[in-house]
């Protein structure tokens, strides 16, 4: 909140508005909303403030929309099954690493799937 930011400048809220040049957000109305969004309120005190949509989040939204299509749903399910296959067995995980090594590839480790 603004009070927390103002503490950085010894409680001077006007200093926050002077120094802030860019704000980024995920596109939700709370942050970027037309009338009451945080960025709109900051722009009242600093009209030069730039508003930038967070590109990684935008990319995640695009991928989420694409994943709703049938081919991607099947692909996602197959990837989950593949990851589970190797994750649930130390022998299979070691064999997977050895196969990568035998092919001259960098040995990669399967990580937990992230949901954004």
C-alpha positions in Angstrom: 0.0 0.0 0.0 1.0 3.6 -0.4 1.8 4.0 3.3 4.3 1.2 3.1 6.0 2.7 0.0 6.0 6.2 1.7 8.0 4.8 4.6 10.9 4.4 2.2 10.8 8.1 1.7 10.4 9.1 5.4 6.6 9.1 5.1 6.5 11.6 2.2 3.8 10.2 -0.1 4.4 12.9 -2.7 8.0 11.6 -3.0 6.6 8.2 -4.0 4.6 9.8 -6.8 7.5 11.8 -8.0 9.9 8.9 -8.2 7.7 6.1 -9.5 7.9 5.9 -13.3 6.5 2.5 -14.2 4.0 0.1 -12.6 3.3 -3.4 -13.8 0.4 -5.6 -13.1 -1.3 -8.8 -14.1 -4.2 -7.0 -15.8 -6.7 -7.5 -13.0 -9.1 -4.6 -12.3 -7.8 -4.1 -8.8 -4.4 -3.1 -10.2 -5.2 -1.6 -13.6 -9.0 -0.9 -13.4 -10.5 2.0 -15.2 -11.8 4.0 -12.3 -10.5 2.6 -9.0 -7.4 0.6 -9.9 -4.2 1.2 -8.1 -2.4 2.5 -11.2 -5.3 4.9 -12.0 -5.0 6.3 -8.5 -1.2 6.7 -8.8 -1.7 8.4 -12.2 -3.8 11.1 -10.6 -0.6 12.3 -8.9 1.8 11.4 -11.6 0.3 11.5 -15.1 3.6 10.4 -16.6 3.4 7.1 -14.9 3.7 4.2 -17.4 1.5 1.2 -17.1 2.9 -2.1 -18.3 1.2 -5.5 -18.4 3.5 -8.2 -16.9 4.7 -10.2 -19.9 5.3 -13.5 -18.2 1.8 -13.3 -16.7 0.3 -12.4 -20.1 2.2 -15.3 -21.7 0.8 -17.7 -19.0 -2.7 -16.4 -19.7 -2.2 -17.1 -23.4 -0.9 -20.6 -22.7 -3.8 -21.2 -20.4 -6.3 -20.3 -23.1 -4.5 -22.4 -25.6 -4.4 -25.3 -23.1 -8.2 -25.4 -23.1 -8.2 -26.7 -26.7 -8.5 -30.5 -27.0 -5.1 -31.3 -28.5 -3.4 -29.4 -25.7 -5.5 -31.0 -23.0 -4.4 -34.5 -24.3 -0.8 -33.3 -24.5 -0.9 -31.9 -21.0 -2.3 -35.2 -19.7 0.4 -37.2 -21.4 3.1 -34.9 -20.0 1.7 -35.4 -16.5 1.7 -39.2 -17.0 5.2 -39.1 -18.3 6.5 -37.0 -15.4 4.7 -39.3 -12.9 6.2 -42.4 -14.5 9.7 -41.2 -13.9 9.0 -39.4 -10.6 7.5 -42.3 -8.8 10.5 -44.7 -9.4 14.1 -44.0 -8.6 15.1 -46.8 -11.0 13.1 -45.2 -13.9 14.4 -41.8 -13.0 18.0 -43.0 -13.1 17.4 -44.9 -16.4 16.0 -41.6 -17.9 19.1 -39.8 -16.8 21.4 -42.5 -18.2 19.5 -42.4 -21.5 20.1 -38.7 -21.8 23.7 -39.1 -20.9 24.2 -41.9 -23.5 22.7 -39.7 -26.2 25.2 -36.9 -25.3 22.5 -34.7 -23.9 22.6 -32.6 -20.7 20.9 -34.7 -18.0 17.7 -32.9 -17.1 15.6 -33.5 -14.0 11.8 -33.5 -14.2 10.4 -30.9 -11.9 7.0 -30.4 -10.5 4.6 -28.9 -13.0 3.7 -25.3 -12.2 0.2 -23.9 -12.4 -0.1 -20.1 -12.9 
